[in-house]
Amino acid sequence: MSGATILVADDDRGIRTVLSQALGRAGHDVRTTGTAANLWKWISDGEGDLVITDVVMPDENGLDLIPRIRKIRPDLRIVVMSAQNTLLTAVRAAERGAFEYLPKPFDLKEVVEVVERALSERKNAGAPKASLPGDGEEDLPLIGRSAAMQDIYRVLARLMNTDLTVMITGESGTGKELVARALHDYGKRRYGPFVAINMAAIPRELIESELFGHEKGAFTGATNRYAGRFEQAEGGTLFLDEIGDMPIEAQTRLLRVLQEGEYTTVGGRTPISTNVRIVAATHRDLRAAVRQGLFREDLYYRLNVVPLRIPPLRERTEDIPELIAHFLSNAEASGMPPKTFVPEAVERLQNYRWPGNVRELENLVQRLTALYSQDVISVETIEAELAHSSPSGEGEARNDEESLSDAIERHLRAYFSAHRDGLPAAGLYNRILHEMERPLIALSLEATRGNQVRAANLLGLNRNTLRKKIRELDIEVVRGVK
């Protein structure tokens, strides 16, 4: 839709100017103001087809204005802008009825796209949602204002009042369970239970009993009836962590729950209806597991309704100062002496690769507050701690002559460190070999410019074996690549 009247409210003259120019070039009539009072007058007079408003304005908070706007003009779409780029801002904008939330600084192309989408979608966004649990920044389960985290906040804000099944992927230590808890705590099931189960931490033969419960006498040792996690999570959210480690037998039963909305206990015969939201998580490549026959394809699509990738810490290093401040505050609240980091120490931590992700950073900050007497943490202290504590020795400069064996050992040490709270139940040997095999074959094909005969000779494989592995591992072969 073009030629619409767009009302822009922001106390920053520069932002008003760039938005007016960009939206004007898109064919819209733009009216701008620096106060909420002027915006409210225009809306009360029936003006405008769409509103773009900042949160912090001199006379009123833009979020507080939204319910008043929706009361008199429920079909008027509202886009919220904010430099307070937290999960709470995104969620509050959504629960008050905003069409979209845009963190500052924003991309003008994205703003225009959001405006066009808002103008073209005519369905009513609905009444404002219930109030949120908690009212301050201290309640935030997720920390970070990077672009990667902003994307996550916006997705969470859209999902919070739905029952859509969500698949969270990401490396160990990135905070997948925190994201699952945020979906629950800020969603419509917040007053129900949040129940988590880690598939990798439970013996395979007990997973079905843990999930679905069992009847008395169902198997040796079942002296009483046991309520499984589905029953415990009734009316709330069930978080299935490390879903890639679920045995095939349990996958089949889980698929039936997702399809039929009911299950039977181990040893039981009467179907039990269930009302839970499923959120799953994994650090594994489930698509590869499907190709290998280790994970049901139909279950994968049932779980992967809304995929949500959590970035590793090395992809959002600009969040590290805020994370450090948060962990230092937590340590002080638990009785540890207050500490600060010199800027060079923070910069050094931003240049570290963090194989254990946010969990590793949190553990490091806890050690520094507990073991070091100085109030100000220096860069020398950071260097010493990284060199001493990192299983890979990453705190020290790496040797350019590092052997393949040393590199593999370094990565495996990082893997075991990141999984110290719960190792996979089984299959680690084949998993590691698989993860090494794919890049080895792919890079060999790249080195030989896609010539499979030369690649087979380089690898010492039969050509037919190489072809089979290319198919199994879903490797794209491009001839003539450099």
C-alpha positions as CSV (number, residue, x, y, z in Angstrom):
1,M,0.0,0.0,0.0
2,S,1.4,3.4,-0.9
3,G,0.3,7.0,-0.3
4,A,-0.5,6.4,3.4
5,T,-0.2,9.0,6.1
6,I,2.4,8.0,8.7
7,L,2.8,9.7,12.1
8,V,6.3,9.6,13.5
9,A,7.0,10.6,17.1
10,D,10.6,10.8,18.3
11,D,12.4,13.5,20.3
12,D,15.5,13.1,18.2
13,R,15.3,15.5,15.2
14,G,17.8,13.5,13.2
15,I,15.8,10.4,13.4
16,R,12.6,12.3,12.5
17,T,14.4,13.7,9.4
18,V,15.8,10.4,8.1
19,L,12.5,8.6,8.6
20,S,10.6,11.4,6.9
21,Q,12.9,11.2,3.9
22,A,13.0,7.4,3.6
23,L,9.2,7.0,3.9
24,G,8.6,10.0,1.7
25,R,10.7,8.4,-1.0
26,A,8.5,5.3,-0.6
27,G,5.5,7.4,-1.6
28,H,4.0,8.2,1.9
29,D,2.9,11.4,3.5
30,V,4.9,11.7,6.8
31,R,4.1,13.9,9.7
32,T,6.7,14.1,12.5
33,T,6.6,15.4,16.1
34,G,8.9,15.3,19.1
35,T,6.2,14.9,21.8
36,A,3.7,12.3,22.7
37,A,1.1,15.0,23.2
38,N,1.1,16.1,19.5
39,L,1.0,12.4,18.4
40,W,-2.0,11.8,20.7
41,K,-3.8,14.9,19.3
42,W,-3.3,13.7,15.7
43,I,-4.6,10.2,16.5
44,S,-7.6,11.6,18.5
45,D,-8.5,13.6,15.5
46,G,-8.5,10.5,13.3
47,E,-5.4,11.3,11.4
48,G,-2.8,8.8,10.2
49,D,-2.8,5.3,8.8
50,L,0.2,4.1,10.8
51,V,2.2,5.2,13.8
52,I,5.9,5.0,14.4
53,T,6.8,6.0,18.0
54,D,9.9,6.1,20.2
55,V,9.6,4.7,23.7
56,V,11.4,7.4,25.6
57,M,9.9,10.9,24.9
58,P,10.0,14.0,27.1
59,D,6.4,14.0,28.1
60,E,5.3,10.4,28.1
61,N,6.6,6.8,27.6
62,G,5.6,5.6,24.1
63,L,4.7,2.1,25.4
64,D,2.2,3.7,27.9
65,L,0.6,5.5,25.0
66,I,-0.2,2.3,23.0
67,P,-3.2,1.1,25.1
68,R,-4.8,4.5,24.8
69,I,-4.3,4.5,21.1
70,R,-5.7,1.0,20.7
71,K,-8.8,1.9,22.8
72,I,-10.0,4.6,20.5
73,R,-8.5,3.2,17.2
74,P,-8.0,-0.5,17.5
75,D,-7.1,-1.0,13.8
76,L,-4.3,1.6,13.8
77,R,-1.0,-0.2,13.4
78,I,1.8,0.9,15.8
79,V,5.5,0.4,15.3
80,V,7.7,0.9,18.3
81,M,11.3,2.1,18.2
82,S,13.7,2.0,21.2
83,A,17.3,2.4,22.1
84,Q,16.5,0.4,25.3
85,N,17.2,-2.8,23.4
86,T,16.3,-5.5,25.9
87,L,13.9,-8.5,25.8
88,L,11.6,-6.6,28.2
89,T,11.2,-3.7,25.8
90,A,10.3,-6.1,22.9
91,V,7.9,-8.1,25.0
92,R,6.2,-5.0,26.5
93,A,5.7,-3.6,23.0
94,A,4.1,-6.9,21.9
95,E,1.9,-7.4,24.9
96,R,0.5,-3.8,24.6
97,G,-0.4,-4.5,21.0
98,A,2.4,-3.0,18.9
99,F,2.7,-4.4,15.4
100,E,6.5,-4.5,15.4
101,Y,9.4,-3.5,17.5
102,L,12.5,-1.9,15.9
103,P,15.7,-1.6,18.0
104,K,17.9,1.5,17.5
105,P,20.0,2.0,15.5
106,F,17.8,0.6,12.7
107,D,18.2,-0.1,9.0
108,L,16.1,2.2,6.9
109,K,15.3,-0.5,4.4
110,E,13.9,-2.6,7.2
111,V,11.8,0.2,8.5
112,V,10.2,0.7,5.0
113,E,9.6,-3.0,4.7
114,V,7.9,-3.1,8.1
115,V,5.8,-0.1,7.2
116,E,4.6,-1.7,3.9
117,R,3.9,-5.0,5.7
118,A,1.9,-3.2,8.4
119,L,-0.1,-1.3,5.9
120,S,-0.9,-4.4,3.8
121,E,-2.0,-6.6,6.7
122,R,-5.5,-5.7,7.7
123,K,-6.4,-8.1,10.4
124,N,-6.9,-6.8,13.9
125,A,-4.0,-7.4,16.2
126,G,-6.3,-8.1,19.1
127,A,-6.7,-6.6,22.5
128,P,-3.7,-5.8,24.8
129,K,-2.4,-8.8,26.5
130,A,-2.2,-9.5,30.3
131,S,0.5,-7.7,32.3
132,L,4.0,-9.1,32.5
133,P,5.5,-10.9,35.5
134,G,8.1,-8.5,36.9
135,D,8.6,-4.8,36.2
136,G,12.4,-4.2,36.0
137,E,15.6,-4.9,34.2
138,E,16.6,-7.2,37.1
139,D,13.9,-9.6,35.9
140,L,15.5,-10.1,32.5
141,P,16.4,-13.7,31.8
142,L,18.5,-12.8,28.7
143,I,21.3,-10.3,28.6
144,G,22.7,-8.4,25.5
145,R,21.9,-5.6,23.1
146,S,23.7,-6.9,20.0
147,A,21.9,-7.3,16.7
148,A,21.9,-11.1,17.1
149,M,20.1,-10.8,20.4
150,Q,17.7,-8.2,19.1
151,D,16.5,-10.7,16.5
152,I,15.9,-13.2,19.3
153,Y,14.0,-10.7,21.4
154,R,11.7,-9.9,18.5
155,V,11.0,-13.6,17.8
156,L,10.3,-14.2,21.4
157,A,7.9,-11.3,21.6
158,R,5.9,-12.7,18.7
159,L,5.8,-16.2,20.1
160,M,5.0,-15.5,23.7
161,N,1.2,-15.7,23.4
162,T,1.1,-18.6,21.1
163,D,1.4,-22.4,21.7
164,L,3.6,-23.0,18.6
165,T,6.3,-25.6,19.1
166,V,9.7,-24.1,19.1
167,M,13.1,-25.8,18.3
168,I,16.0,-24.0,19.8
169,T,19.4,-24.7,18.4
170,G,22.8,-23.6,19.5
171,E,26.1,-24.7,21.0
172,S,26.4,-25.8,24.6
173,G,26.5,-23.0,27.0
174,T,24.7,-20.4,24.8
175,G,21.6,-20.3,27.1
176,K,19.0,-22.4,25.3
177,E,17.2,-23.2,28.5
178,L,17.1,-19.5,29.4
179,V,15.4,-18.8,26.1
180,A,12.9,-21.6,26.8
181,R,12.2,-20.2,30.2
182,A,11.7,-16.7,28.7
183,L,9.1,-18.2,26.3
184,H,7.3,-19.6,29.3
185,D,7.7,-16.8,31.8
186,Y,6.6,-14.1,29.4
187,G,3.9,-16.1,27.7
188,K,0.3,-17.0,28.3
189,R,1.3,-20.2,30.1
190,R,3.3,-18.3,32.7
191,Y,1.1,-19.4,35.6
192,G,1.5,-23.1,34.7
193,P,4.5,-25.2,35.5
194,F,7.8,-25.1,33.5
195,V,9.3,-28.6,33.4
196,A,12.6,-29.5,31.9
197,I,14.2,-32.8,31.0
198,N,17.6,-33.4,29.5
199,M,17.6,-36.4,27.2
200,A,21.4,-36.8,27.4
201,A,21.4,-37.0,31.2
202,I,18.9,-39.9,31.5
203,P,19.6,-43.6,30.8
204,R,18.0,-44.5,27.5
205,E,15.9,-47.3,29.0
206,L,14.3,-44.8,31.5
207,I,13.4,-42.0,29.1
208,E,9.9,-43.2,28.2
209,S,9.1,-43.6,31.9
210,E,10.5,-40.2,32.7
211,L,8.5,-38.6,29.9
212,F,5.2,-40.4,30.1
213,G,5.2,-41.9,33.6
214,H,4.6,-45.5,34.6
215,E,2.1,-47.6,36.4
216,K,2.8,-49.6,39.5
217,G,4.3,-53.0,38.5
218,A,5.1,-51.9,34.9
219,F,8.6,-53.1,35.3
220,T,11.0,-54.4,37.9
221,G,11.4,-51.7,40.5
222,A,8.2,-49.8,39.7
223,T,6.8,-50.1,43.2
224,N,4.5,-47.0,42.8
225,R,2.8,-45.1,40.1
226,Y,5.1,-42.3,38.7
227,A,3.8,-39.1,37.1
228,G,6.0,-38.4,34.1
229,R,7.1,-35.0,32.9
230,F,4.1,-34.6,30.6
231,E,1.8,-34.9,33.5
232,Q,4.0,-32.7,35.7
233,A,3.9,-30.0,33.0
234,E,0.1,-30.1,32.4
235,G,-1.1,-26.6,31.5
236,G,2.4,-25.3,31.2
237,T,5.6,-25.8,29.2
238,L,7.7,-28.9,28.7
239,F,11.3,-28.2,27.7
240,L,12.9,-31.2,26.0
241,D,16.7,-30.4,26.2
242,E,19.1,-32.3,23.9
243,I,16.3,-33.8,21.9
244,G,18.8,-35.2,19.5
245,D,19.8,-37.8,22.1
246,M,16.3,-39.2,22.4
247,P,16.1,-42.9,21.5
248,I,14.1,-43.9,18.4
249,E,11.5,-45.8,20.5
250,A,10.8,-42.7,22.6
251,Q,10.7,-40.5,19.4
252,T,7.8,-42.7,18.1
253,R,5.8,-42.1,21.3
254,L,6.6,-38.4,21.4
255,L,5.4,-38.1,17.8
256,R,2.0,-39.6,18.7
257,V,1.7,-37.0,21.5
258,L,2.3,-34.2,19.1
259,Q,-0.1,-35.7,16.5
260,E,-2.9,-36.9,18.7
261,G,-2.5,-34.8,21.9
262,E,-2.5,-37.8,24.1
263,Y,-0.2,-40.5,25.5
264,T,-0.2,-43.6,27.7
265,T,2.0,-44.3,30.6
266,V,4.4,-47.2,30.6
267,G,2.3,-50.2,31.6
268,G,-0.9,-48.2,31.2
269,R,-3.7,-48.7,28.7
270,T,-5.9,-45.7,29.0
271,P,-4.9,-42.7,26.8
272,I,-4.3,-39.5,28.7
273,S,-5.0,-36.1,27.1
274,T,-2.3,-33.5,27.5
275,N,-2.2,-29.8,27.3
276,V,1.4,-28.6,27.2
277,R,3.5,-26.4,25.1
278,I,6.6,-28.2,23.7
279,V,9.9,-26.4,23.4
280,A,12.8,-28.5,22.3
281,A,16.6,-27.8,22.1
282,T,19.7,-29.4,20.7
283,H,23.3,-28.6,19.9
284,R,23.3,-31.3,17.2
285,D,22.5,-31.0,13.5
286,L,19.2,-32.8,13.5
287,R,19.0,-32.8,9.7
288,A,22.2,-34.8,9.6
289,A,20.7,-37.1,12.2
290,V,17.6,-37.6,10.0
291,R,19.8,-38.5,7.0
292,Q,21.7,-41.0,9.2
293,G,18.5,-42.6,10.4
294,L,19.1,-41.5,14.0
295,F,16.1,-39.1,14.2
296,R,12.6,-39.5,12.8
297,E,12.0,-37.1,9.9
298,D,8.3,-36.7,10.7
299,L,9.2,-35.8,14.3
300,Y,11.8,-33.3,13.2
301,Y,9.2,-31.4,11.2
302,R,6.7,-31.6,14.1
303,L,9.2,-30.1,16.5
304,N,10.8,-27.6,14.0
305,V,7.7,-25.5,13.6
306,V,9.5,-22.3,14.7
307,P,13.3,-22.7,14.5
308,L,15.3,-20.4,16.8
309,R,19.1,-20.3,16.6
310,I,21.0,-19.0,19.6
311,P,24.3,-17.5,18.5
312,P,27.6,-18.5,20.2
313,L,29.2,-15.8,22.3
314,R,32.0,-15.3,19.7
315,E,29.3,-14.0,17.3
316,R,28.1,-11.3,19.8
317,T,31.2,-10.2,21.6
318,E,29.7,-6.7,21.9
319,D,27.5,-8.2,24.6
320,I,30.4,-9.3,26.8
321,P,30.8,-6.0,28.8
322,E,27.1,-6.2,29.7
323,L,27.3,-9.9,30.6
324,I,30.4,-9.2,32.8
325,A,28.6,-6.5,34.6
326,H,25.6,-8.8,35.1
327,F,27.7,-11.6,36.5
328,L,29.7,-9.3,38.8
329,S,26.4,-7.9,40.1
330,N,25.2,-11.5,40.8
331,A,28.4,-12.4,42.6
332,E,28.2,-9.3,44.8
333,A,24.5,-10.1,45.6
334,S,25.6,-13.5,46.7
335,G,28.1,-12.0,49.2
336,M,31.2,-11.7,47.2
337,P,33.3,-8.5,47.4
338,P,32.6,-6.0,44.6
339,K,35.0,-6.0,41.7
340,T,35.5,-4.1,38.4
341,F,37.5,-4.9,35.3
342,V,39.9,-2.5,33.6
343,P,38.9,-1.7,30.0
344,E,41.9,-3.7,28.6
345,A,40.7,-6.8,30.5
346,V,37.2,-6.5,29.0
347,E,38.8,-6.1,25.6
348,R,40.9,-9.2,26.1
349,L,37.8,-11.2,27.0
350,Q,36.1,-9.9,23.8
351,N,39.0,-11.3,21.8
352,Y,38.7,-14.8,23.3
353,R,36.8,-17.4,21.3
354,W,34.7,-18.8,24.3
355,P,34.3,-22.5,23.4
356,G,32.1,-22.8,26.4
357,N,30.1,-19.7,25.5
358,V,28.2,-17.7,28.1
359,R,28.4,-20.5,30.7
360,E,32.2,-20.3,30.4
361,L,32.2,-16.5,30.8
362,E,30.0,-16.8,33.9
363,N,32.3,-19.4,35.5
364,L,35.3,-17.2,34.8
365,V,33.8,-14.2,36.5
366,Q,32.8,-16.3,39.5
367,R,36.3,-17.6,39.8
368,L,37.8,-14.2,39.6
369,T,35.5,-12.8,42.3
370,A,36.2,-15.7,44.6
371,L,39.9,-16.4,44.1
372,Y,41.5,-12.9,43.6
373,S,41.8,-10.4,46.3
374,Q,42.2,-7.2,44.2
375,D,39.2,-5.0,43.7
376,V,40.2,-4.2,40.1
377,I,40.8,-7.1,37.7
378,S,43.8,-6.4,35.4
379,V,44.5,-7.6,31.9
380,E,47.4,-9.6,33.4
381,T,45.1,-11.4,35.7
382,I,42.8,-12.3,32.8
383,E,45.8,-13.6,30.7
384,A,47.0,-15.7,33.6
385,E,43.5,-17.1,34.3
386,L,42.8,-17.9,30.6
387,A,46.2,-19.6,30.2
388,H,45.7,-21.6,33.4
389,S,42.0,-22.5,33.1
390,S,41.4,-22.9,29.4
391,P,41.6,-26.6,28.5
392,S,42.7,-25.6,25.0
393,G,45.4,-23.2,26.2
394,E,43.6,-20.6,24.2
395,G,44.6,-17.9,26.6
396,E,48.1,-18.1,25.2
397,A,49.1,-17.4,21.6
398,R,48.5,-20.4,19.4
399,N,51.4,-22.0,17.6
400,D,51.0,-21.7,13.9
401,E,52.7,-25.2,13.7
402,E,50.0,-26.8,15.8
403,S,49.6,-30.4,14.7
404,L,46.3,-31.9,13.6
405,S,46.3,-34.1,16.6
406,D,46.8,-31.1,19.0
407,A,44.0,-29.2,17.3
408,I,41.6,-32.2,17.6
409,E,42.6,-32.6,21.3
410,R,42.0,-28.9,21.9
411,H,38.5,-29.0,20.4
412,L,37.7,-32.2,22.3
413,R,38.8,-30.7,25.6
414,A,36.6,-27.7,24.9
415,Y,33.7,-30.1,24.2
416,F,34.1,-32.1,27.4
417,S,34.5,-28.8,29.4
418,A,31.3,-27.4,27.8
419,H,29.4,-30.7,28.6
420,R,30.6,-31.2,32.2
421,D,27.1,-30.8,33.5
422,G,25.8,-33.7,31.4
423,L,27.5,-35.8,28.8
424,P,25.6,-37.5,26.0
425,A,24.3,-40.9,27.0
426,A,26.0,-42.8,24.2
427,G,27.3,-42.6,20.6
428,L,30.0,-40.0,21.1
429,Y,32.6,-41.9,19.1
430,N,30.6,-42.1,16.0
431,R,29.3,-38.6,16.4
432,I,32.8,-37.1,16.6
433,L,34.0,-39.2,13.6
434,H,30.9,-37.9,11.6
435,E,31.7,-34.3,12.5
436,M,35.2,-34.7,11.3
437,E,34.3,-36.7,8.2
438,R,32.1,-34.1,6.5
439,P,34.6,-31.1,6.5
440,L,37.4,-33.5,5.5
441,I,35.6,-34.7,2.4
442,A,34.2,-31.3,1.6
443,L,37.5,-29.5,1.8
444,S,39.2,-32.3,-0.2
445,L,36.7,-31.8,-3.0
446,E,37.3,-28.1,-2.8
447,A,41.1,-28.6,-3.0
448,T,40.7,-30.8,-6.1
449,R,38.2,-28.4,-7.6
450,G,35.4,-30.9,-7.5
451,N,37.3,-33.7,-9.2
452,Q,36.0,-36.8,-7.5
453,V,38.7,-39.0,-8.9
454,R,41.5,-36.8,-7.5
455,A,39.6,-36.3,-4.2
456,A,39.2,-40.1,-3.8
457,N,43.0,-40.6,-4.5
458,L,43.8,-37.8,-2.0
459,L,41.7,-39.4,0.7
460,G,42.7,-42.9,-0.1
461,L,39.1,-44.0,-0.7
462,N,37.5,-46.0,-3.5
463,R,35.6,-43.6,-5.9
464,N,32.3,-45.4,-5.2
465,T,32.8,-45.1,-1.5
466,L,33.4,-41.4,-1.9
467,R,30.3,-41.0,-4.0
468,K,28.3,-42.8,-1.3
469,K,29.6,-40.5,1.4
470,I,28.9,-37.4,-0.6
471,R,25.3,-38.5,-0.9
472,E,25.0,-39.6,2.8
473,L,26.6,-36.4,4.1
474,D,24.7,-34.2,1.6
475,I,27.9,-32.5,0.4
476,E,27.5,-30.1,-2.6
477,V,30.1,-30.8,-5.3
478,V,31.1,-27.7,-7.3
479,R,33.4,-28.2,-10.2
480,G,36.1,-25.7,-10.9
481,V,36.0,-24.1,-7.4
482,K,39.3,-22.6,-6.3
